[in-house]
Amino acid sequence: MRDRRATERFVCKRVDSPIGGLVLVGNDDGLAAILWAHDDPKRVRLNIVGEDERCPVLVETARQLEEYFAGTRHTFDVKLNFIGTEFQNRVWSALLRIPFGETRSYGQIARELGNPRATRAVGAANGRNPIAIIAPCHRVLGATGALRGFAGGLKAKDTLLALEKAGRRTPCTDEP
C-alpha cells in the first residue's frame, strides 16, 4: 500500500475557535485534518503545499465548525479524506459513530471493533486522529470516565464535552 501522505498535496486554512486556533487541511478529495495551531508536526504528517482561504471543502468545514461552536450543529457532513492504516481508519470510523453528547471508553471501541485486547492500540489510533472534532476523539475517555490524553490539551477536551453536554437535546420532563 503506497503512503498517500507523501504524494498527495494539501492546502490549509487557519480559523479561530473557542478552543484556540485550528488549521483545516484538505484538497479536492475532502477534509484531511483539523489540526491545533501548535500541533506536534509529527502527529499528523501531510504534504501541505500552502494556504488557500477559498478551498471549498475548507470553507465549508469552517462554516460547519462555526455552527457547532454556536450550538446549532450536532452532526457534520463534509467530505472526509482520512489517511492512515487500515486499523486507524477502523478506529476513526468508530469515532464517527459516537453520537453527539455521548462518550465511549477505549475498551468499548476495542470491543466494537471485535478485538477487546486492543485498548492501547485504539488509544494510539485515537491520538493520531487527524480530523479532530468532526471525528470526535474528544468523546473517548478512560475506563473510569477520566479525561485522558488529547492533542489539543485536556482543557480543550473538557470544553468540547461541556459544549456538547449543554447542547444535547433532551426530552422535556415537566410536561404531563
C-alpha positions as CSV (number, residue, x, y, z in Angstrom):
1,M,0.0,0.0,0.0
2,R,1.5,3.3,-1.0
3,D,1.8,6.1,1.5
4,R,-0.6,8.8,0.2
5,R,0.7,11.2,2.8
6,A,4.0,11.6,0.9
7,T,2.4,12.1,-2.6
8,E,-0.9,13.7,-2.0
9,R,-0.9,17.5,-1.9
10,F,-3.0,19.5,0.6
11,V,-3.8,23.1,1.3
12,C,-4.7,24.7,4.6
13,K,-6.9,27.4,6.1
14,R,-6.5,28.8,9.6
15,V,-9.5,29.6,11.7
16,D,-10.2,30.8,15.2
17,S,-12.4,28.8,17.6
18,P,-13.4,28.9,21.3
19,I,-10.7,26.3,22.0
20,G,-8.0,28.1,20.1
21,G,-6.6,28.4,16.6
22,L,-7.3,25.5,14.2
23,V,-5.7,24.6,10.9
24,L,-8.0,22.9,8.4
25,V,-6.2,20.8,5.8
26,G,-7.7,19.3,2.7
27,N,-7.9,19.1,-1.1
28,D,-10.4,18.1,-3.8
29,D,-10.7,14.6,-2.2
30,G,-12.0,16.1,1.1
31,L,-11.0,17.3,4.5
32,A,-7.8,15.5,5.6
33,A,-7.2,17.2,9.0
34,I,-8.2,19.6,11.7
35,L,-5.0,20.4,13.5
36,W,-4.3,22.5,16.5
37,A,-2.4,25.7,15.9
38,H,0.5,24.4,17.9
39,D,0.1,20.7,17.0
40,D,3.1,18.4,17.1
41,P,4.1,18.2,13.4
42,K,5.0,14.5,13.8
43,R,1.5,13.6,15.0
44,V,-0.2,14.0,11.6
45,R,2.1,14.2,8.6
46,L,0.6,15.6,5.5
47,N,2.2,17.3,2.4
48,I,0.8,20.8,2.9
49,V,1.9,22.9,0.0
50,G,0.3,26.3,1.0
51,E,-2.7,28.2,2.3
52,D,-5.9,28.5,0.4
53,E,-8.6,30.6,2.0
54,R,-11.1,29.7,-0.8
55,C,-10.7,25.9,-0.9
56,P,-14.3,24.8,-1.0
57,V,-14.0,21.9,1.5
58,L,-12.1,24.1,4.0
59,V,-14.6,27.0,3.6
60,E,-17.5,24.5,4.3
61,T,-15.7,22.9,7.2
62,A,-15.1,26.4,8.7
63,R,-18.8,27.2,8.4
64,Q,-19.9,23.9,10.0
65,L,-17.4,24.3,12.8
66,E,-18.7,27.8,13.5
67,E,-22.3,26.4,13.7
68,Y,-21.0,23.6,16.0
69,F,-19.4,26.0,18.4
70,A,-22.5,28.2,18.3
71,G,-24.5,25.1,19.5
72,T,-26.6,24.9,16.3
73,R,-24.9,21.9,14.6
74,H,-24.7,18.4,16.1
75,T,-23.5,16.5,13.1
76,F,-21.1,17.3,10.2
77,D,-21.5,16.4,6.6
78,V,-18.2,17.5,4.9
79,K,-16.4,15.0,2.7
80,L,-13.6,13.3,4.7
81,N,-10.3,12.1,3.4
82,F,-8.7,10.1,6.2
83,I,-5.2,8.9,5.5
84,G,-3.9,6.2,7.8
85,T,-3.5,2.5,8.3
86,E,-6.4,0.1,8.0
87,F,-6.6,-0.2,11.7
88,Q,-6.5,3.5,12.3
89,N,-9.3,4.0,9.7
90,R,-11.4,1.4,11.5
91,V,-10.9,3.3,14.8
92,W,-11.7,6.7,13.2
93,S,-14.8,5.2,11.6
94,A,-15.9,4.1,15.1
95,L,-15.4,7.6,16.4
96,L,-17.8,8.9,13.7
97,R,-20.5,6.6,15.2
98,I,-20.3,8.1,18.7
99,P,-23.4,10.3,19.0
100,F,-23.2,14.0,19.8
101,G,-23.1,14.4,23.6
102,E,-22.2,10.8,24.4
103,T,-18.8,9.3,25.3
104,R,-17.2,5.9,24.9
105,S,-14.1,4.3,26.5
106,Y,-11.1,3.0,24.6
107,G,-12.2,-0.5,25.7
108,Q,-15.7,-0.1,24.3
109,I,-14.3,0.9,21.0
110,A,-11.9,-2.1,21.0
111,R,-14.8,-4.4,21.7
112,E,-16.9,-2.8,19.0
113,L,-14.0,-3.5,16.6
114,G,-14.0,-7.1,17.7
115,N,-10.7,-7.0,19.5
116,P,-11.2,-6.4,23.2
117,R,-7.5,-6.6,23.9
118,A,-6.7,-3.7,21.5
119,T,-7.5,-1.0,24.1
120,R,-4.0,0.5,23.8
121,A,-3.9,0.3,20.0
122,V,-7.3,2.1,20.0
123,G,-5.8,4.8,22.2
124,A,-2.8,5.2,19.9
125,A,-5.0,5.4,16.8
126,N,-7.3,7.9,18.7
127,G,-4.2,10.0,19.4
128,R,-3.3,10.1,15.7
129,N,-6.8,11.0,14.6
130,P,-6.2,13.7,12.0
131,I,-9.8,15.1,11.9
132,A,-10.3,16.3,15.4
133,I,-13.8,17.5,16.5
134,I,-15.6,16.0,13.4
135,A,-14.2,12.6,14.2
136,P,-14.8,13.2,17.8
137,C,-11.8,11.7,19.6
138,H,-12.7,14.1,22.5
139,R,-15.7,11.8,23.2
140,V,-13.3,8.9,24.2
141,L,-12.5,8.6,27.9
142,G,-10.6,6.3,30.1
143,A,-12.2,3.2,31.6
144,T,-13.1,5.1,34.8
145,G,-14.6,8.1,32.8
146,A,-11.5,10.2,33.4
147,L,-10.2,12.5,30.7
148,R,-7.2,11.0,29.0
149,G,-4.7,12.5,26.5
150,F,-5.9,14.8,23.8
151,A,-3.7,16.6,21.2
152,G,-5.5,19.9,21.8
153,G,-5.0,19.6,25.6
154,L,-7.3,18.3,28.3
155,K,-8.8,21.8,28.8
156,A,-9.9,21.8,25.1
157,K,-11.3,18.3,25.5
158,D,-13.3,19.3,28.6
159,T,-14.6,22.4,26.8
160,L,-15.8,20.3,23.8
161,L,-17.5,17.8,26.1
162,A,-19.2,20.6,28.1
163,L,-20.4,22.3,24.9
164,E,-22.0,19.1,23.8
165,K,-23.5,18.3,27.2
166,A,-25.1,21.8,27.2
167,G,-26.4,21.4,23.7
168,R,-27.6,17.8,24.0
169,R,-31.3,17.6,23.1
170,T,-33.2,16.1,26.0
171,P,-36.9,15.4,26.2
172,C,-38.9,17.9,28.2
173,T,-39.6,16.4,31.6
174,D,-42.1,19.0,33.0
175,E,-44.9,18.1,30.6
176,P,-47.7,15.7,31.7
